[in-house]
Amino acid sequence: MQINYELLNVFYEGLDERSRNSLDEAVAKIVKVKEKGGKVMVATGSGPNIHEGVTTLIAELMDKGIVDSVTTSAAVIGHEMAGSLDRVKMVDASELAFDEKFMPRGNVFEFTQLSEDEIDDLKTEMVLDLDLLERGSRIDGNIIIKAAGNMAYPMGMRTEAVASEILSIARIYGLPFEEVAGWGADKRSMIGAGARKGLPVLVSVPQMIGSGNVGLSIGDSVFISQRCMRISRMLEEADVIIESAVALTQEIHDGPFECYTGHGIWSWWNGIHTYSLKDKSLIRIDLDENLRKAQDVQRESSMIQEAINKGLPKTKISRIPFRMEMSAFARHEGSIPIIGDIGQVWPLIAVKVAEALKVSLDFMSYSQETEDGKRMREWIVKEVKPIDRQLLRQRAEEYKLGIFNQG
């Protein structure tokens, strides 16, 4: 996929001066770390990361050795299991005689747009309501591209069923759901790239419940304390942590095993393994200007740390709407806020880092409202495939026999 440098320059010039400086600083930090053999971790949120092609770009960066670990949401795992983005048809559910009280807001019902070959393949693994599919094809509706495999028939139902199968395998072998799901996932998804490269991709605890049965199965696959420890190991190994359109990041700034800005003191006291965020770089891509204001307040007057020391409310003292993750981020000496759209910031980071490291990228994301972004989304719909159950079962058998290899 060709890189549109002219569009990237538009993205760069569209950032305010401070965000341009922060982006350049972030790129320099990442390049320096990778040149020394260090590690980069990405913490992604849900929908926007899928829709802007960021999760597909992160998978590419994992494949090329730039990103070494990922935390994400249960919703993203569900979408990646179904191929990241789908073309769906949204119709009036009343035309299908469905009870409105069970339908999503707006009384809509969605159909995944599938070819005859894809429908034939699905028939081999699940019972399809062919009459429903046929009726849906005759009803007028709105066809759009959206995050895949949660609400549309039949791929949403398929994802729910595959989740139960993955949970069974995960619990037998004591593995996180996400790792097992990656065995059968497309290599251009984060879970698929992680499975093939031996890189951890885990759902954070605050983002665990989402995507129906996928989220529940993720929660049921390993104990929460074990999940937190696995994530803390990822954070401990990372030299740079990039937060991408993610609302809740307690494990990073406020975790039970982190001793610098978190709550790890009692874990340390009780002899449990802990780590520290001190001397790490925290990069956060966010649209909320208050994130940078909170950092400014702290660096200009140490007001936020003083509020904590005195047990005073940070919101009243700083006089800005204070999100939980702002506190530790603003106080951390290595934090770099980039105020901007992830659809514009991520391709800039990816291209600048890759070129500095002399790495060639085969995929590039762009902000979805641009023509390049629209073509990118069409490419994802066409090329990034849903989880392959045959491959999943094959890999499970290999794991059982002790002949499992990455790749």
Secondary structure, DSSP 8 states (H G I E B T S, - for coil): ----HHHHHHHHHHS-HHHHHHHHHHHHHHHHHHHTT--EEEEE-SHHHHHTTHHHHHHHHHHTTS--EEEE-HHHHHHHHTTSEEEEEEEEGGGGT--GGGS-TTTEEEEE---HHHHHHHHTTS---HHHHHHHHHS--EEEEEE-SSSEETHHHHHHHHHHHHHHHHHHHT--HHHHHHHHS-TTSHHHHHHHHT--EEE-GGG-S-TTHHHHHHHHHS-HHHHHHHHHHHHHH-SEEEEES-S--HHHHS-TTBSSSSSTHHHHHTT---B--TT-EEEEEES-HHHHHHHHHHHHH-HHHHHHHHT--HHHHHTS---HHHHHHHH-TTEEEEES-HHHHHHHHHHHHHHHTT---S-----TTSHHHHHHHHHHHHHS----HHHHHHHHHHHHHT-----
